[in-house]
Amino acid sequence: MIGIFLLWYLAISFLGVLAFPLVYRLLPGLPDRGYAFARTAGWLLWGYLFWLLTSFGFTQNNMGGLVFALLLVAGVSVLAGRGGGFKEVIQWVNPRNAIS
């Protein structure tokens, strides 16, 4: 039971880390730049993309479709972090070790 809980916690945390560059870019007016919403946004974006792709028949309702939707979320996050965005996120997360 505890193992399942830890697995879910790690999966949701991974999705939060994956979606944070996108949320950081979309919510610049918030004091935490959307960090509080990153896990929820990652989970919802992944689920919505999977549902949408499966509903339109682009993927099947199996592990391959889940992985494809996860790769799409990662791709959108990479696109949001392009052009110095990752450097800015790293500086925001750890200001003592800021990259110059």
C-alpha positions, 0 to 999 in steps of 0.5 A, spaced: 500 500 500 505 504 501 509 502 495 503 504 491 502 511 494 510 512 493 509 510 486 503 515 485 507 521 488 513 520 484 509 520 478 505 526 480 512 530 482 515 528 475 509 531 471 510 537 475 517 538 474 516 536 467 510 541 466 514 547 470 517 550 464 510 551 461 507 554 467 513 558 469 512 561 462 504 562 462 503 565 469 509 570 470 504 575 474 504 570 480 509 570 486 511 563 485 511 563 477 506 558 478 510 553 482 504 551 486 500 549 480 505 545 476 503 538 479 496 539 477 497 542 470 502 537 468 497 531 471 491 535 467 495 536 461 497 529 460 490 526 461 487 531 457 492 530 451 491 523 452 484 523 452 483 528 446 488 524 442 484 517 444 478 520 442 480 523 435 483 516 434 490 518 433 492 513 439 489 507 442 487 507 450 493 503 452 500 504 454 503 507 448 498 512 448 500 514 455 507 514 453 506 518 447 501 523 450 507 524 456 512 525 450 507 531 447 507 534 454 515 534 454 515 537 448 511 542 449 515 544 456 521 544 452 518 549 447 516 553 452 523 553 455 527 555 449 530 561 448 533 562 455 527 559 458 531 553 462 536 558 464 531 563 467 527 557 470 534 554 474 536 561 476 529 562 479 529 555 482 536 556 485 538 563 486 545 562 490 547 557 484 545 562 478 548 561 471 551 567 469 
